[in-house]
């Protein structure tokens, strides 16, 4: 369902079924399925999302390892019990959420300050964040899995997201062609150089998302 960078999803009624499906990177294994089965609650409830996030917070440990960042599947992440950052956390979250019959979209973003620095020829470390859109109670909401935040008042037509710009909506990261931190950084830098921020709306501009 990846339509390209800075291209939105066509939010028809059928799209919910499409995002119940997993891509190559988020196919569940037995551990993901068993974890989902052990999380109680109605799949239309935000309570289920909170319980998924609670389980992840208490069963995964952080390891700063860029060599495996963006390279692993959700199954590999849960088997290792280790996440390298927000990308791993979002990938595993969406795989579990889909097992709970919650349509979920993977969002990749770039930090606005990074875009400004790159366009002003200031060398700076690549900065971004990974979010998810979940369909709950007949509406799409924004979930920040690593930040443990759920934002209900969210406009999914707006790629201007607080301190970030959304540049990709997909089933998982592999679907966008990114399979390593080097490829991710190259994509973000190239996109940032050509980005015209004036084309973005302002509906989500005041959303406060601090977690890096």
Backbone bond lengths (Angstrom), bond angles and torsions (degrees), N, CA, C in turn:
res aa  C-N    CA-C-N  psi(-1)  N-CA   C-N-CA  omega(-1)  CA-C   N-CA-C  phi
1 X - - - 1.462 - - 1.527 113.30 -
2 X 1.326 117.56 5.28 1.459 120.85 178.33 1.519 109.20 -71.06
3 X 1.345 116.08 120.17 1.458 121.02 -177.02 1.523 113.02 -96.14
4 X 1.334 116.89 -5.49 1.456 121.00 -176.42 1.511 111.11 120.06
5 X 1.327 116.38 163.49 1.456 120.44 -178.25 1.529 110.66 -69.34
6 X 1.334 114.31 137.79 1.467 123.51 -177.88 1.528 112.29 59.85
7 X 1.334 116.44 28.48 1.457 121.19 174.10 1.523 108.61 -118.64
8 X 1.316 116.04 134.76 1.453 120.80 -173.27 1.527 112.16 -86.69
9 X 1.314 114.46 168.35 1.459 123.18 174.61 1.528 108.77 -82.73
10 X 1.311 116.46 145.54 1.459 121.51 172.74 1.530 107.17 -85.72
11 X 1.325 116.43 102.38 1.462 121.32 -171.37 1.530 111.53 -81.28
12 X 1.319 115.81 68.30 1.453 121.30 172.91 1.530 109.05 -86.00
13 X 1.312 116.21 174.20 1.459 120.62 179.19 1.528 110.92 -63.43
14 X 1.326 116.39 -33.93 1.470 120.27 -177.73 1.518 113.01 -70.38
15 X 1.330 117.18 -18.54 1.463 120.12 -175.08 1.519 111.60 -63.49
16 X 1.314 117.06 -27.96 1.471 119.87 179.11 1.523 110.73 -61.03
17 X 1.317 117.03 -41.85 1.463 120.43 179.55 1.525 110.95 -67.14
18 X 1.324 116.69 -36.06 1.464 120.50 -179.58 1.522 111.44 -63.18
19 X 1.331 116.37 -36.86 1.458 119.10 -176.82 1.529 113.11 -95.33
20 X 1.325 115.17 15.18 1.456 120.35 162.14 1.529 110.02 -89.84
21 X 1.332 115.36 -11.40 1.463 121.41 -179.61 1.529 109.67 -89.77
22 X 1.327 115.71 146.01 1.455 121.13 177.59 1.515 110.78 -99.85
23 X 1.332 115.18 151.89 1.437 121.02 171.21 1.517 110.07 -91.38
24 X 1.308 116.02 -174.24 1.461 121.32 -178.59 1.528 112.33 -56.73
25 X 1.334 116.55 -34.73 1.461 120.40 -174.32 1.526 113.15 -82.04
26 X 1.311 117.89 -18.42 1.470 120.50 -174.37 1.523 113.69 -118.17
27 X 1.328 117.67 12.11 1.462 119.11 176.36 1.527 110.03 -59.33
28 X 1.325 118.35 131.10 1.471 120.11 -176.65 1.523 112.20 -76.97
29 X 1.320 115.96 147.50 1.456 121.32 167.89 1.528 108.16 -105.48
30 X 1.330 117.41 -174.20 1.467 120.20 -177.32 1.521 111.90 -61.46
31 X 1.336 116.42 -36.18 1.468 118.93 -178.01 1.523 111.16 -67.47
32 X 1.323 117.49 -39.72 1.466 120.85 176.84 1.527 110.15 -65.44
33 X 1.332 116.69 -45.08 1.469 120.66 -179.64 1.530 111.09 -63.04
34 X 1.320 117.24 -42.77 1.464 120.92 179.87 1.527 111.35 -66.87
35 X 1.321 115.76 -38.80 1.465 119.59 176.99 1.525 110.32 -61.72
36 X 1.328 116.22 -45.24 1.471 120.22 178.81 1.525 111.34 -62.69
37 X 1.320 117.01 -41.64 1.464 120.90 -179.51 1.525 112.21 -63.82
38 X 1.330 116.29 -29.40 1.462 120.67 -178.79 1.522 113.38 -83.72
39 X 1.323 116.65 -8.46 1.470 120.99 177.18 1.518 108.32 -90.63
40 X 1.303 115.96 114.90 1.460 121.88 -174.63 1.527 111.34 -85.83
41 X 1.326 115.64 153.05 1.456 120.71 173.61 1.509 113.07 129.28
42 X 1.325 115.39 160.97 1.460 123.90 178.92 1.519 109.37 -71.98
43 X 1.341 117.16 134.85 1.459 119.34 -177.61 1.527 112.95 -69.13
44 X 1.328 117.80 -6.96 1.462 121.23 176.10 1.527 111.96 -91.91
45 X 1.330 116.49 5.05 1.457 120.72 -172.62 1.519 111.85 -107.76
46 X 1.330 115.47 139.94 1.454 121.07 174.38 1.523 110.12 -65.53
47 X 1.332 116.83 -22.17 1.459 120.78 177.42 1.526 110.74 -56.01
48 X 1.338 116.81 -39.30 1.465 120.53 179.65 1.521 110.55 -63.32
49 X 1.329 117.39 -43.32 1.462 120.71 177.64 1.523 110.35 -59.79
50 X 1.319 116.64 -44.87 1.463 120.21 178.33 1.523 111.64 -60.78
51 X 1.326 117.02 -37.61 1.463 120.27 -179.57 1.523 111.82 -71.14
52 X 1.336 116.81 -35.03 1.468 119.88 174.64 1.524 109.72 -63.10
53 X 1.329 116.27 -47.10 1.464 120.84 -179.43 1.526 110.94 -63.25
54 X 1.324 116.57 -38.45 1.470 120.53 179.12 1.523 109.93 -63.89
55 X 1.343 116.44 -43.23 1.467 119.75 179.55 1.523 110.35 -62.32
56 X 1.313 117.34 -44.06 1.459 120.98 -178.23 1.526 111.25 -65.13
57 X 1.324 116.13 -42.44 1.461 120.00 -179.69 1.528 111.71 -61.05
58 X 1.319 116.18 -32.01 1.460 120.69 -175.28 1.529 114.24 -97.46
59 X 1.338 117.32 -4.00 1.458 119.63 -176.73 1.523 114.54 -125.24
60 X 1.327 117.01 -1.48 1.458 121.20 177.88 1.520 110.30 -120.14
61 X 1.314 115.91 145.69 1.463 121.59 176.39 1.525 109.34 -117.92
62 X 1.332 115.05 146.19 1.460 120.14 -178.84 1.518 110.78 -84.53
63 X 1.324 114.97 137.85 1.466 121.89 173.29 1.512 108.24 -137.06
64 X 1.319 116.49 123.64 1.461 121.00 -178.25 1.526 109.11 -81.16
65 X 1.326 116.22 90.41 1.461 121.85 -175.19 1.522 109.36 -135.38
66 X 1.315 116.06 91.82 1.465 120.33 -177.45 1.525 113.18 -68.16
67 X 1.329 117.08 -20.34 1.465 119.52 -176.89 1.527 112.34 -66.64
68 X 1.347 117.34 -23.40 1.462 119.80 179.79 1.529 112.89 -111.49
69 X 1.324 116.12 -2.32 1.470 119.47 -179.17 1.524 110.26 -64.71
70 X 1.323 117.30 132.38 1.465 126.26 -178.87 1.531 113.47 75.38
71 X 1.325 118.56 -3.30 1.461 120.55 -174.95 1.523 112.62 -96.13
72 X 1.336 119.04 -17.93 1.458 120.92 -167.78 1.522 112.68 -101.78
73 X 1.321 114.31 158.25 1.460 121.78 174.60 1.524 109.66 -88.80
74 X 1.332 115.62 167.03 1.464 120.29 176.67 1.525 110.70 -61.05
75 X 1.324 116.76 -36.58 1.470 120.61 178.80 1.523 111.22 -64.13
76 X 1.319 117.12 -41.37 1.459 120.37 178.09 1.521 111.52 -67.09
77 X 1.314 116.22 -35.87 1.463 120.28 179.72 1.525 110.80 -65.56
78 X 1.340 117.42 -47.96 1.459 119.73 -178.15 1.530 111.07 -69.50
79 X 1.322 117.69 -34.53 1.466 120.14 178.63 1.523 111.78 -65.91
80 X 1.328 116.56 -35.86 1.465 120.80 -179.42 1.522 112.25 -78.74
81 X 1.340 116.36 -27.24 1.457 120.28 -175.33 1.515 112.91 73.00
82 X 1.344 116.16 13.99 1.464 121.60 -175.44 1.522 110.12 -125.15
83 X 1.335 116.33 136.65 1.455 120.66 171.45 1.525 109.10 -120.42
84 X 1.322 116.35 144.02 1.461 120.70 -177.60 1.528 112.31 -95.62
85 X 1.322 116.96 -11.81 1.458 120.26 -178.81 1.511 110.98 168.32
86 X 1.332 115.68 -163.46 1.462 121.42 -174.12 1.523 112.68 -65.72
87 X 1.346 117.70 -28.67 1.462 120.07 -179.30 1.525 110.75 -66.24
88 X 1.325 117.80 -46.99 1.463 121.75 177.16 1.519 111.20 -60.72
89 X 1.326 115.64 -43.91 1.460 120.53 -177.62 1.523 110.68 -61.73
90 X 1.331 116.59 -42.87 1.465 120.66 -179.56 1.525 111.45 -68.03
91 X 1.328 117.16 -39.97 1.463 120.67 -179.59 1.524 111.78 -61.75
92 X 1.329 116.58 -46.46 1.454 119.32 -179.83 1.524 111.02 -68.92
93 X 1.334 116.42 -39.21 1.459 119.97 178.64 1.525 110.94 -57.81
94 X 1.337 116.79 -47.20 1.463 118.04 -175.48 1.523 112.05 -69.84
95 X 1.320 117.60 -31.02 1.463 119.51 176.91 1.527 110.78 -65.94
96 X 1.336 116.60 -42.68 1.470 120.53 177.51 1.524 110.21 -67.50
97 X 1.332 116.65 -42.33 1.468 120.48 -178.48 1.523 111.27 -61.62
98 X 1.324 117.40 -41.47 1.466 119.93 178.86 1.526 111.02 -66.22
99 X 1.331 117.18 -32.93 1.460 120.04 174.65 1.523 111.32 -64.76
100 X 1.338 115.94 -26.51 1.470 121.15 175.11 1.526 111.55 -88.47
101 X 1.332 116.92 11.58 1.474 123.57 177.23 1.523 112.24 66.67
102 X 1.335 115.71 33.82 1.460 121.08 175.45 1.526 108.10 -105.63
103 X 1.335 119.55 112.13 1.469 120.66 176.38 1.524 110.19 -57.97
104 X 1.332 116.42 130.41 1.469 120.27 -172.97 1.521 110.86 -140.44
105 X 1.334 116.01 132.97 1.461 124.20 179.88 1.530 108.83 -112.60
106 X 1.321 116.24 138.32 1.463 121.15 177.87 1.522 109.64 -90.88
107 X 1.335 117.34 127.54 1.457 123.19 -179.90 1.527 110.19 -114.71
108 X 1.338 115.35 130.28 1.460 121.04 172.92 1.523 108.33 -111.06
109 X 1.326 116.43 138.42 1.462 120.35 -177.54 1.525 111.06 -132.97
110 X 1.319 114.74 162.68 1.460 122.18 173.93 1.527 107.87 -122.29
111 X 1.315 116.03 140.06 1.461 120.22 -178.48 1.533 110.26 -71.02
112 X 1.330 116.89 136.13 1.460 121.58 -176.63 1.527 112.00 -59.72
113 X 1.323 116.81 -39.00 1.469 120.50 -178.84 1.522 110.24 -63.82
114 X 1.339 116.70 -35.83 1.465 120.18 177.33 1.527 110.17 -63.90
115 X 1.331 116.99 -43.09 1.471 121.18 178.90 1.526 109.90 -59.76
116 X 1.323 116.87 -46.08 1.467 120.89 -179.79 1.527 111.10 -61.09
117 X 1.340 116.81 -43.52 1.462 120.16 -178.91 1.524 111.36 -64.30
118 X 1.329 117.04 -45.94 1.460 120.88 -178.69 1.525 110.92 -62.94
119 X 1.323 116.97 -41.36 1.462 120.09 -179.25 1.529 112.20 -70.35
120 X 1.342 116.05 -20.86 1.467 120.90 176.68 1.526 111.95 -98.72
121 X 1.353 114.87 15.49 1.469 121.95 177.34 1.530 112.39 60.18
122 X 1.326 115.65 34.87 1.469 121.48 175.08 1.522 108.06 -101.98
123 X 1.322 117.02 118.73 1.457 120.92 179.87 1.527 109.66 -72.83
124 X 1.312 115.78 126.65 1.467 120.58 -174.87 1.522 109.26 -151.50
125 X 1.334 118.23 149.85 1.474 120.34 178.58 1.524 111.26 -61.13
126 X 1.317 115.93 144.56 1.461 121.17 179.46 1.523 110.05 -64.38
127 X 1.321 116.44 132.85 1.460 121.46 -178.94 1.530 110.23 -130.67
128 X 1.316 115.54 130.61 1.460 121.31 176.13 1.509 110.24 -159.25
129 X 1.312 115.91 -174.00 1.461 120.32 179.72 1.530 107.95 -156.96
130 X 1.340 116.13 155.22 1.457 121.68 -179.09 1.526 109.80 -117.28
131 X 1.318 115.21 130.55 1.455 123.55 -179.39 1.525 109.69 -124.05
132 X 1.321 115.79 177.13 1.467 121.87 172.89 1.523 109.43 -136.19
133 X 1.319 115.76 145.88 1.460 121.22 165.93 1.521 107.49 -101.79
134 X 1.330 116.07 133.15 1.464 121.06 178.96 1.523 109.58 -124.83
135 X 1.326 115.59 141.04 1.465 120.09 178.65 1.528 108.80 -93.46
136 X 1.332 115.80 108.39 1.466 123.17 -176.84 1.525 109.06 -133.28
137 X 1.322 116.10 132.21 1.477 120.52 176.30 1.528 112.24 51.82
138 X 1.342 115.08 47.04 1.465 122.40 174.04 1.527 114.54 66.30
139 X 1.334 116.93 25.41 1.457 119.08 175.50 1.526 109.46 -153.55
140 X 1.345 114.97 154.97 1.453 120.75 175.77 1.517 109.68 -87.98
141 X 1.326 116.08 127.38 1.455 121.25 177.44 1.523 108.95 -117.41
142 X 1.321 116.73 163.10 1.457 121.70 179.81 1.524 109.50 -102.49
143 X 1.338 115.59 131.80 1.464 121.16 178.00 1.520 108.79 -120.85
144 X 1.316 115.74 131.10 1.459 122.94 173.07 1.523 106.36 -105.00
145 X 1.339 118.88 90.97 1.465 120.52 -172.06 1.524 113.93 -58.44
146 X 1.329 118.25 -49.10 1.457 119.43 -177.72 1.524 111.46 -69.84
147 X 1.324 116.57 -35.76 1.455 120.59 177.99 1.513 113.95 -78.35
148 X 1.362 116.21 -7.14 1.464 122.04 179.19 1.532 111.27 56.09
149 X 1.345 114.47 49.35 1.456 120.13 -179.26 1.527 110.28 -129.18
150 X 1.326 115.25 143.38 1.461 122.27 174.80 1.523 107.48 -124.02
151 X 1.333 116.52 123.20 1.456 121.24 -177.22 1.524 109.16 -114.16
152 X 1.328 116.14 109.00 1.460 121.10 -175.38 1.520 112.26 -80.43
153 X 1.327 117.00 -36.43 1.464 120.97 -177.14 1.529 108.94 -87.59
154 X 1.323 114.06 79.11 1.457 121.32 -171.81 1.520 109.79 -131.65
155 X 1.323 116.12 133.14 1.455 122.37 179.24 1.528 108.68 -102.79
156 X 1.337 117.30 108.98 1.461 119.67 -175.05 1.532 113.75 -77.60
157 X 1.326 117.37 2.78 1.461 121.02 174.15 1.528 111.56 -92.84
158 X 1.313 116.58 -6.56 1.461 122.50 -174.22 1.523 110.25 -106.24
159 X 1.324 117.74 122.02 1.461 121.62 179.08 1.526 112.23 -91.92
160 X 1.329 116.45 2.70 1.456 122.66 176.25 1.523 107.48 -92.66
161 X 1.340 116.44 110.57 1.459 119.99 -169.32 1.523 110.94 -127.18
162 X 1.324 116.03 86.27 1.459 118.90 178.07 1.518 111.37 59.24
163 X 1.337 116.31 -116.96 1.458 121.53 179.51 1.532 112.60 -88.65
164 X 1.324 116.32 7.85 1.466 120.30 -174.13 1.530 112.03 -131.26
165 X 1.331 115.08 158.17 1.456 122.70 167.11 1.528 108.08 -111.45
166 X 1.326 116.73 129.83 1.465 120.73 173.58 1.526 108.22 -74.01
167 X 1.330 117.43 128.93 1.465 118.58 177.49 1.519 112.74 -118.75
168 X 1.331 117.53 -6.18 1.461 118.34 -178.67 1.516 111.00 -154.77
169 X 1.339 116.13 137.02 1.457 123.10 170.41 1.527 107.01 -126.83
170 X 1.324 116.10 126.48 1.461 119.41 -172.80 1.521 110.72 -157.46
171 X 1.329 116.04 178.09 1.458 121.83 175.00 1.521 110.35 -73.56
172 X 1.325 116.43 -42.28 1.461 122.61 174.29 1.519 108.23 -159.07
173 X 1.331 118.11 -178.14 1.457 121.29 -173.85 1.529 111.53 -71.84
174 X 1.330 117.45 -40.50 1.462 119.93 -179.47 1.523 111.82 -54.48
175 X 1.325 116.42 -32.40 1.459 120.77 -177.93 1.530 111.86 -62.43
176 X 1.332 116.49 -25.54 1.468 120.55 -179.61 1.524 111.91 -85.06
177 X 1.332 117.09 -6.34 1.460 120.94 -178.86 1.510 114.01 94.90
178 X 1.331 116.97 -4.22 1.468 121.63 -179.71 1.528 109.52 -88.28
179 X 1.352 116.00 127.55 1.458 120.22 -178.01 1.529 113.26 -136.83
180 X 1.323 116.76 11.54 1.464 120.37 177.72 1.523 108.48 -159.58
181 X 1.332 116.01 163.75 1.461 119.18 179.03 1.531 110.67 -66.40
182 X 1.337 117.35 -32.54 1.461 120.30 177.80 1.520 110.78 -64.20
183 X 1.324 116.98 -45.62 1.465 120.31 178.23 1.522 110.65 -63.82
184 X 1.333 117.30 -40.05 1.465 121.25 178.50 1.525 110.80 -60.88
185 X 1.326 116.66 -48.05 1.463 120.24 -177.71 1.531 111.54 -64.62
186 X 1.323 116.46 -38.26 1.470 119.54 178.52 1.524 111.32 -64.87
187 X 1.333 116.50 -42.33 1.468 120.62 178.85 1.529 110.59 -62.78
188 X 1.330 116.48 -46.67 1.466 120.17 -178.30 1.526 111.05 -62.15
189 X 1.324 116.88 -43.64 1.464 119.86 -179.41 1.540 111.25 -64.46
190 X 1.314 116.26 -44.51 1.471 119.71 -179.91 1.526 111.21 -63.50
191 X 1.338 116.39 -43.02 1.456 120.04 179.55 1.526 111.29 -65.29
192 X 1.329 116.36 -39.10 1.470 121.05 -177.13 1.522 111.55 -66.87
193 X 1.323 116.94 -36.40 1.457 120.47 -179.11 1.526 111.69 -63.07
194 X 1.331 116.36 -34.71 1.463 119.96 -177.33 1.510 114.69 -100.35
195 X 1.322 117.05 8.21 1.465 120.34 -173.96 1.524 112.35 -79.82
196 X 1.324 116.32 128.54 1.465 122.30 173.08 1.520 107.32 -105.36
197 X 1.319 116.66 98.49 1.459 121.12 -174.47 1.524 112.81 -66.98
198 X 1.337 117.97 -15.51 1.465 120.51 179.98 1.520 112.08 -67.94
199 X 1.326 116.13 -16.20 1.466 119.97 -178.61 1.523 112.91 -81.34
200 X 1.328 117.03 -6.34 1.463 120.36 -177.53 1.515 111.72 -88.06
201 X 1.343 114.33 152.06 1.458 119.99 175.64 1.534 109.64 -78.74
202 X 1.312 115.49 -175.28 1.462 119.89 -178.86 1.516 112.82 -125.65
203 X 1.323 118.02 11.34 1.460 120.73 -173.99 1.525 112.54 -61.72
204 X 1.336 117.16 -36.85 1.462 120.82 -178.17 1.520 112.97 -105.29
205 X 1.322 117.81 10.15 1.457 120.88 -170.07 1.529 113.41 -63.88
206 X 1.318 116.78 -24.74 1.476 119.48 -176.14 1.532 112.72 -96.11
207 X 1.333 116.77 4.44 1.463 119.53 176.10 1.520 109.81 -64.85
208 X 1.315 116.86 130.79 1.456 120.94 -178.63 1.516 109.90 -99.48
209 X 1.317 116.17 109.56 1.456 122.28 177.39 1.519 106.70 -128.77
210 X 1.297 115.81 108.99 1.459 120.71 -171.41 1.519 111.55 -98.45
211 X 1.337 116.90 -33.50 1.468 120.82 -172.60 1.521 111.84 -59.75
212 X 1.323 117.99 127.00 1.461 123.39 -178.14 1.523 110.49 -88.17
